[in-house]
């Protein structure tokens, strides 16, 4: 009797498992890779630029330009030549002067007064304090391969302070006569950036360029539920967002100025004709006109007339009073206008 023995085949899942493992390994190897990010730094660090710009903002905000409100002025920036961040300083000054009511001109000959600006200091300085073992070079007695030649810094506590200083002053004089009008005095302000390490942990960042205490570039709070320092920071008025005028009011004022210029041009030919007449005819005409006024009104023409209303300063809006001097150099006249 013939017996046939058939070998049982393994389950299908058991046969396919090694294949799936192999395919998964190949896919991971094919998809795996590495990426690189290119980093670069500017010639000047952001901390240095923030220190200088913050110091300039604070120094300019302390200057009171209200004595020049409503006057046509030219800002002479020549003494600022070759100072650090000259363009930024000039721009902040122009902004503060416009907000204070000054009418700026780009050409010196078009202005009534000249405002000259100078900077005694615009720069940074730094000092540090270390409690611990500073980095020290070891003397090389015998050159042994692999022997250390330098002891690294071992700080228990470390502090680095960096300051940005701006000292700015201005004075104004009459362009045509050179008569002095006003001087601001020295406005000197320092901005700070402080980094602190304790037992190797840090830096804890503080200073005027930071809105709150930071840790390694982020905000640091001992109590996570705390909302931070409740003390309001000093207001830097040149850094506040303020709308001074609306486009409609500026267009209206420009229209009024154009109408005034046109009226002045139309009256000039009549003035020239009047100037060319003989004195006798002028005196006779004036006498006849005076007699007519006396008979018509009953009062002599030489009687004092009511004073004409004061003309609105050029560049200002009708009905807006001149800027009052303020102790903290605010712009209260602009608040809530629009």
ZIJO-V424902 format. One record per backbone hydrogen bond with DSSP energy under -1.0 kcal/mol. CO is the residue of the C=O (numbers start at 1). NH is the residue of the N-H. E is the energy in kcal/mol with one decimal. If there is no record, write none. Layout:
CO:NH:E
CO:NH:E
//
This chain:
11:15:-1.2
12:16:-1.9
13:17:-1.4
16:20:-2.2
17:21:-2.1
18:22:-2.1
19:23:-2.7
20:24:-2.4
21:25:-2.2
22:26:-2.3
23:27:-2.3
24:28:-2.3
25:29:-2.1
26:30:-2.0
27:31:-2.4
28:32:-1.8
45:49:-1.9
46:50:-2.5
47:51:-2.3
48:52:-2.1
49:53:-2.5
50:54:-2.4
51:55:-2.0
52:56:-2.4
53:57:-2.4
54:58:-2.2
55:59:-2.4
56:60:-2.6
57:61:-2.0
60:63:-1.4
65:68:-2.0
66:69:-1.9
68:71:-1.9
71:103:-2.7
72:112:-1.8
72:113:-2.2
73:105:-1.9
74:115:-3.1
76:117:-1.8
77:80:-1.6
78:81:-1.8
80:83:-1.9
85:89:-2.0
86:90:-2.3
87:91:-2.3
88:92:-2.3
89:93:-2.1
90:94:-2.5
91:95:-2.3
92:96:-2.3
93:97:-2.5
94:98:-2.4
95:99:-2.3
96:100:-1.3
97:102:-2.5
98:101:-1.4
101:70:-2.8
103:73:-2.7
108:111:-1.3
112:175:-2.4
113:74:-1.7
114:173:-1.9
115:76:-3.2
116:171:-1.6
118:169:-2.0
121:167:-2.5
123:165:-2.9
125:163:-3.1
127:161:-3.0
129:159:-2.8
131:156:-3.1
131:157:-1.8
133:154:-2.9
136:151:-3.5
142:144:-1.1
144:147:-2.0
149:138:-2.7
151:136:-1.8
154:133:-2.5
156:199:-3.1
157:131:-3.3
158:197:-3.0
159:129:-3.1
160:195:-2.6
161:127:-2.4
162:193:-1.9
163:125:-2.1
164:191:-3.0
165:123:-1.9
166:189:-2.3
167:120:-2.4
167:121:-1.0
168:187:-2.4
169:118:-2.2
170:184:-2.8
171:116:-2.7
172:181:-2.8
172:182:-1.6
173:114:-2.6
174:178:-2.5
179:174:-2.7
182:172:-3.5
187:168:-2.4
189:166:-2.3
191:164:-2.6
192:209:-1.4
193:162:-2.3
194:206:-2.6
195:160:-2.9
196:204:-2.8
197:158:-2.5
198:201:-1.9
201:198:-2.4
203:216:-2.4
204:196:-1.4
205:214:-2.8
206:194:-3.6
207:210:-1.2
213:220:-2.6
214:205:-3.0
215:218:-1.8
218:215:-3.7
223:226:-1.6
236:239:-1.9
237:240:-1.2
246:250:-1.9
247:251:-2.2
248:252:-2.3
249:253:-2.2
250:254:-2.3
251:255:-2.1
252:256:-2.0
253:257:-2.1
254:258:-2.1
255:259:-2.1
256:260:-2.1
257:261:-2.2
258:262:-2.2
259:263:-2.1
260:264:-2.0
261:265:-2.0
262:266:-1.8
263:267:-1.4
267:271:-1.6
268:272:-1.8
269:273:-2.0
270:274:-2.1
271:275:-1.9
272:276:-1.2
278:282:-1.8
279:283:-2.8
280:284:-3.0
281:285:-2.7
282:286:-2.6
283:287:-2.3
284:288:-2.5
285:289:-2.5
286:290:-2.3
287:291:-2.5
288:292:-2.4
289:293:-2.2
290:294:-2.2
291:295:-2.6
292:296:-2.3
293:297:-2.7
294:298:-2.1
300:303:-1.4
313:316:-1.9
317:320:-2.1
331:334:-1.4
334:337:-1.4
//
